Amino acid sequence: MAINVPKEYEVPLYLFHQGKNAEAYKLFGSHFAKKDGVSGVVFRVWAPKAADVSVVGDFNHWNREESYMKKISDGGIWELFIPGLKKFDNYKYSIKTERGQIKLKADPYGYHMETRPNTASKVYDISSYNWKDSKWMDEKKTKDVYRSPMNIYEVHLNSWFTKTDEEELFSYMQLAEKLVPYVKEMGYTHIEMMPIAEFPFDGSWGYQQIGYYAPTSRFGTPSDFMEFVDYCHTHGVGVILDWVPAHFPKDAAGLYEFDGDYCYEYSDPNKREHYNWGTRVFDWGKPEVQSFLISNANYWLSEYHIDGLRVDAVASMLYLDYDRQGGAWTPNKNGGNENLEAVDFLQNLNSCLFSRHPGLLMIAEESTAWPMVTKPVDIGGLGFNFKWNMGWMNDMLSYMSMSPEYRQYNHDKLTFSFYYAFSENYILPISHDEVVYGKCSMLDKMSGPREKRFASLRTFLAYMTAHPGKKLMFMGQEFAQFKEWNYKTGLDWDILKFPEHSQYQSFVKAMNKFYLDNKPLWEIDYDWSGFSWISNDDNKNSVIVFRRIASNGDELIAVCNFLPNEHEQYSFGVPYYADYKEVFTTDDKKFGGDSDGNASYTAQCEGMHGLEYSITMKIPAMSAVFLKPVNKRSPESDKPKPEKAEKPAKTAEKKAETQAQKTAQKTAAKPGASAKKPAAKKANTANRKKNGKAKK
């Protein structure tokens, strides 16, 4: 017999079953309410294949016979109001399967959970926090994220900074008060946190979650986490959260076979498992699962003011044959290996979130050549606005780890990423995955003797800074963490007492500030107008030279030398007749190098590399140098002006002689003139006077 759905639930439940409810968390889960004037908590859960469901907890001594839920829709929605419950009360759903088994499950939509190893959900109200970040949130709505600097510090909260007692962790606010000033001082713009939705096993680093709507209670309550984000925003730091819609663990209290059947996961055995990860795959083709995940993403953005989501393992979602050996996968309806349901989910997800959250960052961790990941949905893209550039990362780490003598044969690893740099909106990542499980620290990835690796690391970071794309670096790499990351022991802050590490930290701080202060390095990361090659083919010397250009014409020239050999006289083309001032060098003495960092070079009127002018400069061994053109002018302005011939001084005698010559010339010009002309003139005048008187 059909069940009559309560009228107030008709619209949200319709949207939920259509995969279009972006606020399902307001309906499902536990919420304080009043019924007939009595205060209590209302519970709602989706369990379509359950025979019955009850709410159990401390309040009823975990007795499943006391608090049975009522089925309020044919779609498998269950509800119960329990009076008198209070904040922090523990609860779970006791689900009886069609086969008669009893499962104890945490609330999929629960706002708060017990601290591991316990797994009960807790009653909690998230609506009471008083946010103070309105200025940040308003500015974000109009910010152009593509034309803004983005330098991300990836953090694992458990191990960034630890107390002496390894069993005790800092609280959210204790972490904020240490982390945020440090991030600001070091010149980062955003914190990206590895997943903080509740997870029972520390060793999963948060990537195997059972409480998708519950910030981990390791560091405090949901309100404490809100205060953490608020503190970041009021101090000018953005917050990005790792988000995991690709899979979930097979923990008994989690989403795994939630109602005794394949509820959140695929039923098809060729789609259901990530065997290497030991996890289940979400069924993105199921509308209720789409509503669950889209609501979850919207929840973090709306209720916790998160600025962006880095979506984990997108490649595993897009391919039906991902990590499936021996043909154990089911082709799509067209016979291909693309997961069309995942594509549809990701497009719906991004369309929904961008319509609600201007200025949002949606970042795909996608490691293949899937096209148009960061293109709009309406032209066939997936709808993200940024993508991790995993190809660049793999090429460069391989290049930096090889002995310098082999680099000339692998020059393409250094240059290839520039040719597709604008095919997507990229973030260049050096993430936690690159410094764990035997991959060693970034310092130890550099080739050569240990004392030379700091120069290599400085050169690598400067090259990364100059390369088109936003930036991300995992914690510890900013002071050249000595050993690979271990989530159990935290970072080796003690090594900052060694000069090489403290100098490197100073270098990173200066490099980050240089990045923020120079628009050419970040304003046009998305097309060729912000970048131009000068020299990309000098594989013998492992040198590359290129320009980064801002919209107002300001530019920098990056000169990178990846060999431990100095080039005393190295020439390359430049675009202007100007002085080229060295504005940053990784070889500066204050960073442990040998240079003073104040050189300047004047262009020569000899063209190179297709440019009209050139300069010749000294390039230190294993270094990157940034040059800025100043005092642009015409070559003619530097040519010496011809001197005017001096007129000889005229003596008095010369003047007299010259005057006499002029007088003589005038006299000679009249017929019959003689040298006695003045006397004759007087006689004639006298005679004329006499004759005049006689006539009268």
NORUR-V524215 format. One record per residue. N is the residue number from 1. OMEGA is omega in radians with two decimals (NA if undefined). Layout:
BEGIN
n={N:N}
omega={OMEGA:OMEGA}
END
This chain:
BEGIN
n={1:2:3:4:5:6:7:8:9:10:11:12:13:14:15:16:17:18:19:20:21:22:23:24:25:26:27:28:29:30:31:32:33:34:35:36:37:38:39:40:41:42:43:44:45:46:47:48:49:50:51:52:53:54:55:56:57:58:59:60:61:62:63:64:65:66:67:68:69:70:71:72:73:74:75:76:77:78:79:80:81:82:83:84:85:86:87:88:89:90:91:92:93:94:95:96:97:98:99:100:101:102:103:104:105:106:107:108:109:110:111:112:113:114:115:116:117:118:119:120:121:122:123:124:125:126:127:128:129:130:131:132:133:134:135:136:137:138:139:140:141:142:143:144:145:146:147:148:149:150:151:152:153:154:155:156:157:158:159:160:161:162:163:164:165:166:167:168:169:170:171:172:173:174:175:176:177:178:179:180:181:182:183:184:185:186:187:188:189:190:191:192:193:194:195:196:197:198:199:200:201:202:203:204:205:206:207:208:209:210:211:212:213:214:215:216:217:218:219:220:221:222:223:224:225:226:227:228:229:230:231:232:233:234:235:236:237:238:239:240:241:242:243:244:245:246:247:248:249:250:251:252:253:254:255:256:257:258:259:260:261:262:263:264:265:266:267:268:269:270:271:272:273:274:275:276:277:278:279:280:281:282:283:284:285:286:287:288:289:290:291:292:293:294:295:296:297:298:299:300:301:302:303:304:305:306:307:308:309:310:311:312:313:314:315:316:317:318:319:320:321:322:323:324:325:326:327:328:329:330:331:332:333:334:335:336:337:338:339:340:341:342:343:344:345:346:347:348:349:350:351:352:353:354:355:356:357:358:359:360:361:362:363:364:365:366:367:368:369:370:371:372:373:374:375:376:377:378:379:380:381:382:383:384:385:386:387:388:389:390:391:392:393:394:395:396:397:398:399:400:401:402:403:404:405:406:407:408:409:410:411:412:413:414:415:416:417:418:419:420:421:422:423:424:425:426:427:428:429:430:431:432:433:434:435:436:437:438:439:440:441:442:443:444:445:446:447:448:449:450:451:452:453:454:455:456:457:458:459:460:461:462:463:464:465:466:467:468:469:470:471:472:473:474:475:476:477:478:479:480:481:482:483:484:485:486:487:488:489:490:491:492:493:494:495:496:497:498:499:500:501:502:503:504:505:506:507:508:509:510:511:512:513:514:515:516:517:518:519:520:521:522:523:524:525:526:527:528:529:530:531:532:533:534:535:536:537:538:539:540:541:542:543:544:545:546:547:548:549:550:551:552:553:554:555:556:557:558:559:560:561:562:563:564:565:566:567:568:569:570:571:572:573:574:575:576:577:578:579:580:581:582:583:584:585:586:587:588:589:590:591:592:593:594:595:596:597:598:599:600:601:602:603:604:605:606:607:608:609:610:611:612:613:614:615:616:617:618:619:620:621:622:623:624:625:626:627:628:629:630:631:632:633:634:635:636:637:638:639:640:641:642:643:644:645:646:647:648:649:650:651:652:653:654:655:656:657:658:659:660:661:662:663:664:665:666:667:668:669:670:671:672:673:674:675:676:677:678:679:680:681:682:683:684:685:686:687:688:689:690:691:692:693:694:695:696}
omega={-3.12:3.13:3.09:-3.13:3.05:-3.00:-3.08:3.14:-2.98:-3.08:-3.13:3.12:3.07:3.13:3.13:-3.11:3.04:-3.09:-3.02:-3.11:-3.12:3.11:-3.11:-3.14:3.10:3.11:-3.07:-3.12:3.14:-3.08:3.04:-3.08:3.04:3.09:-3.10:3.09:-3.12:3.13:3.11:-3.11:3.06:-3.13:3.03:-3.11:3.08:3.12:-2.93:-3.09:-3.12:3.03:2.98:-3.12:3.02:3.09:3.13:3.13:3.12:-3.05:3.09:3.07:3.08:-3.14:-3.07:-3.12:-3.01:-2.91:3.11:3.10:-3.14:3.09:-3.04:3.06:3.08:-3.14:3.06:3.11:-3.11:-3.07:3.03:2.99:3.10:-3.11:2.96:-3.14:-3.07:3.13:3.10:3.05:3.13:3.07:2.98:3.00:3.04:-3.01:3.04:-3.09:3.10:3.12:3.08:3.10:3.09:3.12:3.04:-3.02:2.95:-3.12:3.12:-3.12:-3.09:-3.09:-3.03:-3.13:3.02:3.07:-3.13:0.20:3.13:-2.96:3.14:2.99:3.14:3.03:-3.10:3.10:-3.09:-3.00:-2.98:-3.07:-3.14:-3.08:-3.13:-3.01:-3.07:3.13:3.12:-3.07:3.11:-3.13:-3.13:-3.09:-3.09:-3.09:3.04:-3.03:-3.12:-3.08:-3.12:3.08:3.08:-3.13:-2.89:3.08:-3.11:-2.99:2.90:-2.98:-3.10:-2.95:3.12:3.09:-3.03:3.06:3.12:3.09:-3.05:-3.14:-3.07:-3.12:3.02:3.05:3.11:-3.09:3.04:3.08:-3.12:-3.07:3.04:-2.99:-3.02:3.07:3.12:-3.14:3.11:-3.13:-3.11:3.05:3.07:-3.11:-3.07:2.89:2.97:-3.11:2.93:-2.87:3.13:2.98:-2.90:3.13:-3.04:-3.00:-3.11:-3.07:3.07:-3.14:-3.14:-3.07:3.05:-2.92:2.99:3.13:-3.02:-3.11:-3.05:3.00:-3.04:3.14:3.08:-3.03:3.12:-3.05:3.02:3.11:3.08:3.11:3.04:3.13:3.07:-3.13:3.12:3.13:3.08:-3.07:-3.12:3.05:2.99:3.14:3.09:-3.10:3.08:-3.09:2.98:-3.07:-2.91:3.10:-3.02:-3.01:3.08:-3.03:-3.14:3.06:-3.06:-3.08:-3.04:-3.05:-3.07:3.14:-2.90:-3.11:-3.12:3.10:3.12:-3.00:-3.13:-3.10:3.05:3.00:3.12:-3.11:3.11:3.08:-2.84:-2.96:2.78:-2.98:-3.11:3.14:-3.11:-3.05:3.07:-3.10:3.07:3.03:-3.07:3.09:-3.12:-3.06:-3.11:3.08:3.06:3.13:3.12:-3.05:3.12:3.07:-3.13:3.10:3.14:3.13:-3.13:-3.13:-3.07:-3.00:-3.12:3.08:3.08:-3.05:-3.12:3.11:2.97:-3.00:-3.01:2.91:-3.14:3.13:3.14:3.13:-2.96:-3.02:3.11:-3.12:-3.14:3.09:3.11:-3.04:2.99:3.08:-3.10:3.08:-3.09:3.13:3.08:-3.05:3.11:3.14:-3.10:-3.10:3.13:3.09:-3.06:3.11:3.09:3.10:3.14:3.12:-3.10:3.10:3.09:3.13:-3.06:3.10:-3.14:-3.03:-3.13:3.08:-3.09:-2.96:3.06:-3.14:-3.11:2.97:3.03:-2.94:-3.12:2.91:-3.04:-2.92:-3.11:3.14:3.09:-3.03:2.92:3.11:-3.09:3.07:-3.08:-3.13:-3.04:3.04:3.07:3.12:3.09:3.02:3.01:3.00:3.00:3.13:3.01:3.10:-3.09:3.11:3.08:-3.10:-3.11:3.13:-3.04:3.11:3.06:-3.11:-3.08:-3.11:-3.10:3.11:-3.06:-3.10:3.13:-3.04:3.14:3.13:-3.14:-3.07:-3.12:3.08:-3.13:-2.96:-2.98:-3.06:3.13:-3.04:3.06:-3.02:-3.08:3.09:3.05:3.00:-2.94:2.84:3.11:-3.05:2.79:-2.92:3.14:-3.10:-3.07:-3.07:-3.08:3.07:3.06:3.12:3.11:-3.12:3.10:3.13:-3.10:3.01:-3.14:-3.13:3.07:3.12:-3.05:-3.08:3.12:-3.04:3.12:3.08:3.10:-3.13:3.09:-3.14:3.13:-3.10:3.11:3.06:3.12:3.14:-3.11:-3.09:3.07:-3.13:3.06:-2.97:3.01:3.11:3.13:-3.12:3.13:-3.14:-3.12:3.01:3.08:3.08:-3.00:-3.11:3.14:-3.06:3.05:-3.06:-3.10:-3.00:3.12:-3.08:-3.11:-3.12:-3.09:-3.08:3.09:3.06:3.09:-3.04:-3.09:-3.11:3.11:3.07:3.13:3.08:3.08:3.09:-3.12:3.11:3.13:3.13:3.12:3.11:3.10:3.08:-3.10:-3.06:-3.01:-3.10:3.12:-3.08:-3.09:-3.00:-3.14:3.12:-2.89:3.04:-2.98:-3.12:3.12:-3.04:3.03:3.07:2.85:3.11:-3.13:-2.98:3.12:-3.10:-3.11:-3.13:-3.10:3.12:2.97:3.14:-3.14:-3.12:2.92:-2.91:3.07:-3.07:3.13:3.12:3.06:-3.14:3.03:3.02:3.11:3.12:-3.03:3.11:-3.06:3.03:3.12:-3.13:3.09:3.02:-3.06:-3.13:-3.12:-3.05:3.05:-3.10:3.05:-2.99:-3.03:2.89:-3.02:2.94:-3.13:-3.02:3.08:-3.08:3.06:3.04:3.09:-3.09:-3.14:-3.12:-3.10:3.07:-3.12:3.13:-3.06:-3.01:3.05:3.04:-3.13:-3.11:3.08:-3.06:3.13:-3.11:3.07:-3.11:3.08:-3.07:3.05:3.04:3.11:3.12:-2.97:-3.05:3.10:2.97:3.04:-3.05:3.03:3.08:-3.14:3.09:3.08:-3.03:2.95:-3.11:3.07:3.12:3.10:3.09:3.10:3.10:3.08:-3.07:3.07:3.08:-3.13:-3.08:3.14:3.13:3.12:3.14:3.12:-3.11:3.08:3.13:-3.12:3.05:3.14:-3.14:-3.12:3.12:3.13:-3.14:-3.12:3.12:-3.14:-3.14:3.14:3.14:3.14:3.13:3.13:-3.13:-3.14:-3.13:3.14:-3.12:-3.10:-3.08:-3.11:-3.14:3.08:-3.12:3.09:-3.13:-3.10:-3.02:-3.11:-3.14:-3.14:-3.10:3.12:-3.14:-3.14:-3.13:3.13:3.13:-3.13:3.13:3.14:-3.12:-3.13:-3.12:-3.11:-3.13:-3.14:NA}
END
